[in-house]
Amino acid sequence: MPLKLVERDGSREVYELRFKQARPGHYKRALRIVPTHPELPHRMDFALVRWVALQ
């Protein structure tokens, strides 16, 4: 799912992702943030991939 840019202040950017859980319960979640740009040679340019743990 693409993230939505909600704020930009100089080089700092804040993104938002809205996600609705289909079934109730407690789940461990993590986000893998992957850059997208037509000039990137590979979708998974691992130097630019970031993992974010959700608590």
C-alpha positions as CSV (number, residue, x, y, z in Angstrom):
1,M,0.0,0.0,0.0
2,P,1.4,3.4,-0.8
3,L,2.0,5.8,2.1
4,K,0.4,9.3,1.9
5,L,2.6,12.3,2.4
6,V,0.9,14.5,5.0
7,E,3.6,17.0,6.1
8,R,6.9,18.3,4.7
9,D,9.3,20.6,6.6
10,G,12.6,21.1,4.9
11,S,14.1,17.6,4.5
12,R,11.7,16.1,7.1
13,E,8.6,14.3,5.7
14,V,5.7,12.7,7.6
15,Y,3.7,9.9,5.9
16,E,0.5,8.3,6.9
17,L,-1.0,4.9,6.3
18,R,-4.6,4.0,7.1
19,F,-5.2,0.3,7.6
20,K,-8.3,-1.4,8.8
21,Q,-7.9,-4.8,10.4
22,A,-10.3,-7.3,8.8
23,R,-10.6,-9.5,11.9
24,P,-10.4,-8.7,15.6
25,G,-7.5,-9.8,17.8
26,H,-3.9,-8.9,18.7
27,Y,-1.4,-9.0,15.9
28,K,2.3,-8.2,15.7
29,R,2.8,-5.9,12.7
30,A,5.8,-4.4,11.0
31,L,6.1,-2.1,8.0
32,R,8.6,-2.5,5.3
33,I,9.1,0.8,3.6
34,V,10.3,0.5,0.0
35,P,11.2,3.4,-2.2
36,T,9.4,3.7,-5.6
37,H,10.9,5.7,-8.5
38,P,11.0,4.9,-12.2
39,E,14.8,5.3,-12.2
40,L,15.5,2.7,-9.5
41,P,17.1,-0.3,-11.1
42,H,15.4,-2.8,-8.8
43,R,12.2,-2.6,-6.7
44,M,14.1,-3.8,-3.7
45,D,17.1,-1.5,-3.5
46,F,18.1,-2.8,-0.1
47,A,20.2,0.1,0.9
48,L,17.0,2.2,0.9
49,V,14.6,-0.3,2.5
50,R,13.6,0.3,6.1
51,W,11.7,-1.8,8.6
52,V,9.5,-0.2,11.2
53,A,8.1,-2.2,14.2
54,L,4.6,-1.3,15.3
55,Q,3.7,-1.6,19.0
